[in-house]
Amino acid sequence: MGFVDLINVKKYYGRENPIPAVIDFNLSVEKGEFVTLLGPSGCGKTTTLRMIAGFETVTMGKILIDGVDVTYLPPNKRNVGMVFQSYALFPNMNVFENIAFGLRVKKKSETEIKKRVEEMLNLIHMQEFAMRYPHQLSGGQQQRVALARALAVYPEVLLLDEPLSALDAKIRVELRSEIRAIQQKLNITTIYVTHDQEEALTMSDRVVVMNKGMIEQVGTPQEIYNNPKTHFVASFVGTLNFINTKVVDKNKGILEVAGQKFDIGRPLSEFAHEIITVAIRPERFKIIPDENSTNSLEGTVSKVTFMGAIVRIKVKLGDSVVSCDTFNNPSLELPEIGDKIKIYFSKEDLLILSA
């Protein structure tokens, strides 16, 4: 048992022809852990978060917080803090009063309210903005206030529903670092929802990848990125090259693409088909071989894209086109469109996703 447990949770909408939104969701979150629900729009991640908060009813299953069954408790009985995508600040209240709102609902004394609000203002570094109103704040400042308001009431669990999606890129990067630092400082159990894979990978202890209401994979950011368990996870998290290959020798693990053979380093006896899909990250390809380069393929350069620190080279291999990322180095002579080029890779870099 964890600190937050979802056990066989299901959510359906409608009575006559119920539509599944969340299917057989099982997850255990440890105390102080930062877990992110990651997936495309409509995959059920926000519905799951709202069921934990009590804003959506559970069709079947249980939700436990610190061992207590809260499945059918109203939101105000669950001791969770929620930060919404739209901030949801009260426009007629200044920053101080917004942060103090939950404490006033709980009928705390004015002395306690003042002390706690000042603690929250210090935490989000907005002491000088206490008397300002939401319309006088930037989007990033409003989101900091929303976070402080959620934390002010000493919640056991912090829930965040795509809190950075409305902000520009630079502010998003700054705020996600701040949110993670605050979470670690308070050691508060946190469940975060996003469709942004970079947010999920940089902020989380564990990532839950969802698709069509179901969990595809749960793991650390490194596990999710380096060892995707399904085709969906592989394609959704990061960039992957998918290559359809012909099996030449199942026992030795020899494949072929565009008439060129390469070794994957293990037998393929469990695969029934003669065509299998392998995948490799663009950064795993090399245009200059190193000591780990056990395989190579020759193709034709179809595109070269400058991306700042990275240069992405697209290489045509028969019917497939793969991307190869290399660091931008002024001394490196880049190929041109139409050039023949060899790309090198290690057999350990290959993922076999389907047969």
JOCOR-V842242 format. One record per residue. RES is the residue in one letter. PSI is psi in degrees with one decimal (none if undefined). NEAR is the number of other C-alpha atoms within 8 Angstrom. Layout:
res;psi;near
RES;PSI;NEAR
RES;PSI;NEAR
This chain:
res;psi;near
M;138.1;5
G;-164.4;9
F;-36.8;13
V;125.1;13
D;129.1;14
L;120.4;13
I;111.2;11
N;42.7;11
V;132.1;16
K;147.4;14
K;122.9;12
Y;144.7;10
Y;136.9;8
G;156.0;7
R;-51.4;5
E;-48.9;4
N;76.2;5
P;135.4;8
I;123.6;7
P;131.4;10
A;-37.2;13
V;132.7;16
I;122.0;11
D;56.3;9
F;119.4;12
N;123.3;9
L;139.2;7
S;120.9;10
V;126.4;11
E;158.6;9
K;130.1;10
G;1.9;9
E;148.5;11
F;109.4;13
V;133.2;13
T;132.8;13
L;115.4;14
L;135.8;15
G;171.1;12
P;168.6;8
S;136.9;6
G;8.0;7
C;-8.6;13
G;3.6;14
K;-43.8;13
T;-38.0;8
T;-42.3;10
T;-45.3;9
L;-42.1;12
R;-28.8;10
M;-37.8;11
I;-39.2;9
A;-23.1;12
G;6.4;13
F;-14.9;9
E;140.9;8
T;147.2;9
V;129.3;12
T;-46.1;8
M;156.5;8
G;-176.1;10
K;150.4;13
I;124.0;13
L;138.0;13
I;118.6;10
D;40.1;7
G;-5.2;8
V;130.5;6
D;112.1;8
V;12.2;10
T;-42.8;11
Y;16.4;7
L;145.9;8
P;160.9;8
P;-39.8;10
N;-4.5;5
K;5.3;6
R;-13.2;10
N;50.8;10
V;151.1;11
G;135.8;12
M;131.8;10
V;122.3;13
F;160.2;11
Q;-35.8;11
S;11.5;6
Y;-49.6;10
A;38.0;6
L;151.8;8
F;116.1;7
P;-23.0;8
N;3.7;5
M;142.7;10
N;178.7;12
V;-45.8;13
F;-47.9;10
E;-33.9;8
N;-46.4;12
I;-34.0;15
A;-12.1;13
F;-52.9;9
G;-33.9;10
L;-36.6;11
R;-38.4;9
V;-38.2;7
K;3.2;6
K;41.9;6
K;158.1;9
S;156.4;6
E;-35.8;6
T;-45.3;6
E;-39.4;8
I;-48.3;12
K;-43.8;9
K;-45.3;8
R;-41.0;9
V;-40.8;12
E;-37.3;9
E;-42.8;8
M;-40.2;13
L;-39.3;12
N;-39.1;9
L;-38.8;9
I;6.4;9
H;47.6;6
M;36.2;9
Q;-38.6;8
E;-3.4;5
F;10.6;7
A;-35.1;10
M;2.2;8
R;156.7;9
Y;159.1;11
P;-39.3;12
H;-11.9;6
Q;5.5;6
L;154.5;10
S;169.2;7
G;-41.7;8
G;-38.9;10
Q;-40.3;8
Q;-39.6;12
Q;-33.4;11
R;-40.7;9
V;-41.5;12
A;-38.8;14
L;-44.4;9
A;-39.8;13
R;-40.2;14
A;-34.9;13
L;-20.4;11
A;-28.6;14
V;15.9;9
Y;54.1;6
P;152.0;11
E;-30.8;9
V;136.2;11
L;126.8;15
L;130.6;13
L;122.2;13
D;95.8;13
E;55.3;11
P;-15.0;12
L;1.5;10
S;-24.8;7
A;1.2;8
L;158.7;9
D;165.6;6
A;-45.1;6
K;-43.8;6
I;-36.3;9
R;-44.8;11
V;-43.1;8
E;-45.9;8
L;-35.9;10
R;-33.4;11
S;-39.8;9
E;-44.2;8
I;-44.6;8
R;-40.5;9
A;-42.1;8
I;-43.7;9
Q;-42.8;12
Q;-37.2;9
K;-41.7;6
L;-14.0;6
N;44.1;9
I;135.7;12
T;124.8;15
T;133.5;13
I;123.6;13
Y;136.7;12
V;132.8;13
T;158.3;13
H;0.4;9
D;110.1;7
Q;-32.6;10
E;-42.1;6
E;-48.5;9
A;-44.6;14
L;-32.7;10
T;-22.1;7
M;-24.0;10
S;151.4;12
D;-42.9;9
R;153.6;11
V;134.1;16
V;109.6;13
V;123.7;12
M;150.0;16
N;124.8;12
K;42.6;9
G;-0.5;13
M;157.5;12
I;125.9;10
E;-40.6;12
Q;144.8;12
V;132.3;10
G;176.4;10
T;161.5;10
P;-39.2;13
Q;-41.0;9
E;-43.2;9
I;-41.7;15
Y;-45.9;10
N;-26.5;6
N;62.6;8
P;137.2;11
K;-18.7;10
T;162.9;9
H;-38.2;9
F;-48.1;8
V;-43.4;13
A;-39.3;13
S;-27.0;9
F;-35.6;8
V;112.4;9
G;-171.8;8
T;133.2;9
L;144.1;10
N;127.5;10
F;126.6;9
I;122.5;9
N;123.2;10
T;156.9;11
K;134.2;10
V;120.9;12
V;-44.2;9
D;106.2;8
K;-37.9;10
N;-38.8;8
K;-12.9;10
G;44.8;14
I;126.4;12
L;166.5;13
E;137.7;12
V;135.4;11
A;38.2;7
G;8.6;5
Q;133.3;7
K;148.2;9
F;161.6;10
D;126.5;10
I;-6.3;10
G;8.4;8
R;156.4;7
P;156.1;8
L;28.4;9
S;-23.8;7
E;-8.5;4
F;127.0;7
A;-26.2;6
H;160.4;6
E;-11.5;8
I;125.4;9
I;155.3;13
T;126.7;12
V;157.9;13
A;151.5;12
I;139.1;12
R;144.5;10
P;-35.1;12
E;-11.8;8
R;-19.7;11
F;147.1;12
K;143.3;13
I;-10.3;10
I;122.3;6
P;151.2;10
D;-171.9;6
E;-16.9;5
N;-0.5;7
S;92.8;10
T;-13.4;9
N;157.8;10
S;153.0;10
L;143.7;10
E;135.8;9
G;-169.9;12
T;131.3;12
V;123.8;16
S;-18.8;10
K;144.7;9
V;120.5;12
T;123.2;7
F;124.5;7
M;29.1;7
G;-109.4;6
A;-20.5;6
I;143.3;10
V;124.9;13
R;122.7;12
I;123.1;13
K;131.0;12
V;128.2;14
K;124.0;12
L;91.1;13
G;-120.5;8
D;-7.2;6
S;149.5;8
V;124.8;9
V;153.1;12
S;137.6;10
C;120.5;15
D;133.0;13
T;147.8;11
F;142.7;7
N;112.4;9
N;116.3;5
P;-26.5;5
S;-8.8;4
L;126.3;6
E;112.6;5
L;148.1;4
P;166.4;8
E;162.0;8
I;131.5;9
G;-15.4;7
D;147.1;8
K;138.1;8
I;145.4;11
K;134.0;9
I;137.5;14
Y;148.8;14
F;163.4;14
S;148.9;11
K;-26.2;10
E;-16.8;6
D;-9.2;9
L;138.8;10
L;132.3;8
I;114.3;8
L;-27.5;11
S;163.7;7
A;none;9
